[in-house]
């Protein structure tokens, strides 16, 4: 999740996301619903829905599950690199 938090600038698509969008993507990856994300971030559910729509558009994806899978793959790559000492 370090990649999503902005600690590693590796994926060009993620570079388009705002810090809040990255934060929401991280929570989507954790399996949270819009309502749960809103409660955790003190946002209205509709606001979260707008953020999700924007980040999906920026990533060129149609579904939140695609974005969560993409984030998981990026995290896996980052973990492999760090285990190799890169």
C-alpha positions in Angstrom: 0.0 0.0 0.0 3.1 2.3 0.1 2.7 2.8 -3.6 -0.9 4.0 -3.1 0.2 6.3 -0.3 2.6 8.0 -2.6 5.8 6.7 -1.2 6.8 5.2 -4.5 6.2 6.9 -7.8 6.2 3.9 -10.0 3.0 3.7 -12.0 2.2 6.5 -14.4 -1.6 6.0 -14.0 -1.4 6.3 -10.2 0.6 9.5 -10.6 -2.6 11.1 -12.0 -4.5 10.4 -8.8 -4.8 13.0 -6.1 -3.7 12.0 -2.6 -7.4 11.6 -1.6 -8.1 9.4 -4.6 -5.1 7.2 -3.7 -6.4 7.0 -0.1 -9.8 5.9 -1.4 -8.2 3.4 -3.8 -6.4 1.9 -0.9 -9.6 1.5 1.0 -11.3 0.0 -2.0 -8.5 -2.5 -2.2 -9.2 -3.3 1.5 -12.7 -4.3 0.4 -14.5 -1.3 1.9 -17.8 0.0 0.6 -18.5 3.6 -0.3 -20.4 4.0 3.0 -17.6 2.5 5.0 -15.0 4.7 3.2 -17.2 7.8 3.9 -17.5 6.9 7.6 -13.7 6.4 7.9 -12.8 9.6 6.0 -15.7 11.7 7.3 -17.1 12.2 3.8 -20.6 11.8 2.5 -21.2 8.6 0.6 -22.1 10.6 -2.5 -18.7 12.4 -2.2 -16.9 9.0 -2.1 -18.9 7.9 -5.1 -17.7 10.9 -7.0 -14.1 10.2 -6.0 -14.4 6.6 -7.1 -15.9 7.6 -10.4 -13.0 10.1 -11.0 -10.3 7.7 -10.0 -11.8 4.9 -12.2 -11.9 7.4 -15.2 -8.3 8.4 -14.6 -7.2 4.7 -14.4 -9.3 3.8 -17.5 -11.3 1.3 -15.6 -15.0 0.6 -15.5 -15.3 -1.3 -12.1 -13.9 -0.8 -8.7 -12.9 -4.4 -8.6 -10.5 -3.7 -11.5 -9.0 -0.9 -9.7 -8.6 -3.0 -6.5 -6.9 -5.8 -8.5 -4.6 -3.3 -10.2 -3.6 -1.8 -6.9 -2.9 -5.3 -5.5 -0.7 -6.1 -8.5 1.3 -2.9 -8.0 1.7 -3.7 -4.3 2.9 -7.2 -5.1 5.5 -5.9 -7.6 6.7 -3.4 -5.0 7.0 -6.2 -2.4 8.9 -8.4 -4.8 11.3 -5.5 -5.5 11.9 -4.7 -1.9 12.5 -8.4 -1.1 15.2 -8.4 -3.8 16.7 -5.2 -2.4 15.8 -3.0 -5.3 
